Amino acid sequence: MQIIIAPTKKMIVNTNDFDTQGSPIYIEETRQILKEMRKLDYEKAKAMWHCSDKLARPNYDWLQKMDLNAQLTPAILSYTGIQYQYMAPDLFTAPALAYVQSNLRILSGFYGILRPFDGVVPYRLEMQSAIRVAGAKNLYDFWGDRLYRALHFDQGPVLNLASQEYAKTITPYMQPHDWLVSVVFGSEVDGKLKTKATLAKMARGEMVRYLAENDIHDIKSVTRFDHPDWHFDADRSTDNKLVFVNNERQH
């Protein structure tokens, strides 16, 4: 069983805690993207990033000097958004670290797909960013079926803990025999199930930690996710969707 998660905008450099273990498998494609990003003037880069000058200026300056071979951080430590904070990979046991390296994959607009210990540098580029690379109309078109192929669906199911933006890099290429199981973390509001983004991000991180610490390799065992804030809802779930409901009912 493989697990896919999304990256985060917030990234750091951390060369102290763990050593990197190799390069991203699509590093040459990343070099192509970087080359195109460097062709953008400041205003076009800022428009692509949809951010303020305060964020755009340091990112634009960094873009000009970015070195894909220096000051590399293991991907799983480089991303520092909510999901990764609640995953807390820096506290993993050695077996849990081996588990994520083998089973967890991080989808990325810049790197394509990453193993946890692939060496990366901070970047700002979402999958839905408007940039043309190598004649492709956008990043979804540029990456094509590469990320799907890297997941090896023929070897077992893939658990989808990624956002819709990133899952869309996989779903168009799936074959009838492929098994992708999406996890939904919802809260009951007025009798309806709604996804609250922050709670869902927290739960995704905690689920990755649970899977790694308990060496989970099958979908049925995922439903036993042990957390005081969430319970598995078998009635709302299907073969392709596992639904977990927040235990705090809201009206």
N, C-alpha and C positions, 0 to 999 in steps of 0.2 A: 504494500500500500504506500502510495506516495501522497504527499500533502503539498498543496500550493497556497501561498500567501502573497499578499501585496506588499510593496515597499512603502516607505513613508518619505515625506518631504524632508523631515529633519534628519540630518546625518552628521556624524562626527568622525574624527580621525582617532583611532585607538590602536596603537602599534605595540602596546605593552602586555595586555592580558593573554592573548592567544596568537600563535603564529598562523599565517595564511597557509592554505594547502592547495596551491595551484591557481590558475587563471580562469576567468569565465570562459565557457566553451565557445562563446560567440564574440570574443574580444576583437577580432578583425572587423566585424560588423559595427562594434562600438566605435572603433577608430573612424569608420565612415561617418557615423552620426556626429562625432566630435568635429570632424572636418567641416561638415555642413553647418553645425552650430556656430563655429568660429567665423563663418561668412556673414552672419547676421550683425547688423549694426546695433547699437545699444537700444534704440527705440523698438526695433523689431524683436530683439531678444526679450525686452520687458513685456511687450505685447504677448509674446508666446508664453511667458511665465505667468501672466495675469497677476502681477504683484506690484507692490509699491517701489519707489526709488530706493527706499531704505533696504529692501531685500534684493532688488534687481542689481544695484551698483556693485556690491561685493560679489554677487554671483557672476556678473559679467566680467569683472576683473579676474576672478578665479578661472573662468572659462578660457581666458587667453594663456594662462600659464599651467593649466591642468596637465599633469603627467600621469598617464595610465599605468606606469611601471614603478612609481615611487610612492613612499609613505602609504602603503596599502594596509587596509583594515579588513579583517574577516567580515563578510557581508552581514552576518547575523549580529555583529556588534556595531556595525556602521550605522544601521538604521535605528533611530531612537524615538520614534513616535509611540503613541499609547499602546498599540499592540505589542511592540517589542519590550516596552517597559514592564508590561504584565507577564510577558513570556519569561523575562529575566534570565536570558541565556548565560550570563556571566556567573550564575549560581548553579548551573547544571552540573550533575555528576559526570564523570568520564563516560559511562555507558549512555547517558542521555545525549551527550555531545556527539557520540558515535552514531546514535539513532538519527539525529537531525541531519547530520552530514549525509547519511545514506538515504533518508526518506523525505526530507523537507526541501522544497524548491521555492525560491523567491522570484516572482515575475517582475520585470523591470523594463521601462521604456528605453533606458540607456544601454543596459547590459543584456536584455533579452530574458535570460533565465539564469539564476545563480544557485550554486550550492552554498550552504552556510559559511564554509571556510574559503570560498573564492576571495581573492584579494581585490578590493574595490577602492575607489576614491569618491569623495562626496561629489554629487552632481545635482542639478535641478532639471528634471525632464519627466513629465508625466506621460503615460501611454497615449493620452488623448491630445497631447500638445500638437499644435499646427506647425509641422515642419516636413519638408520634402527631402527625402534621402534616396539617392540612386534611382531617380525617376519614379519612386513610389509617391502616391498622393498623401500618405500619412504614415505614422509608425505602425499601425495595424497592417497596412499593406506592405510596408518594408519587411516586417518580421515574418509575414506570411504564416506558413505552417511550421516554422522552425521550433517554436516553443512547444507546440503540440507534439512534434516528433521527439523532442528531448525528454518527454515524460514517459515514453514507453508503456502505453496503455495495455500492450499485449502481455505485460508482466503482472498486471493486477489493477485494482481500482485506484482512482485518484480522488482524494478528499479535498474538496474545494472550500478553503477558508479565505479566499481572496475576494476583493470587491468586484462588483460587476464590471467596472472599467477594465480590470485585468483579466477576469475570467473570459472576456470576449476575445482574448488572443487565442483561446483554446477551443471554445465551443463550435465555431464554424467548420472545424476540420475533423470533428469527431465522426467515427464510423459506427455503424449499428451495434457492433459488439463491444464498443468501448463503454466503460462504466465510470461516470463522473458523479460523485455524490456531494451535493452542496449542503453546507451547514447554515441554518438560519437561527439567529438568536433574536427572539422577539419578546416584546412586552405587551401584556393585555391592556388595552385602553378602550374603555366603553365596549367591551366584548369583542373587540377586533385586535388582531395581532399586528403590532407595528414595530419596526426596527429602529431603535434609538442608536445612532451612529457611535457615540462614545461607549455606551454599554457593550455594543457588539464588538468593537475593537478590543476592549478589555477582555471579553470572553474568548475571542479568537486567540489572543496571546496565552491566556490561561489554559485553553484547550491544547495548544501545541505543547506546553510544558507538561500537561497531564499525559499526553500520548507518549512523549519522550521518556518521562520518568517511569511509566508503566509498560514501556516496550510494546505498544499496541500496533498490531499488524493486520487487523481485519475490521470491517465496517461495523459489525455487530458490537464489538467491544467499545467502539467510539460512543455508542449510546449510553454507556455506563459512566460517562464523564461525571466525575464526582466533585460537585461544587455546591456550596450552600445557597448560592443565588439563582441557580438554574436547575430545571428538571426536564428530562426528555419527555416529549409529548408524542407518544406512539400514534395517536389518532390523527394528528396533523401531519405526520411524517409519511413518506413514500419510499420506494426503493432508491430513488434518486435525490431525496431531500430528507435531511434529519433536522427536526425542529426542536429547539430547546426554548422553554418559556421561563421568563423571569419570575421568581417566586413571589415577588412583591406585586400583588394585584393592584391596578390603579383604575379609578373610575372617573 
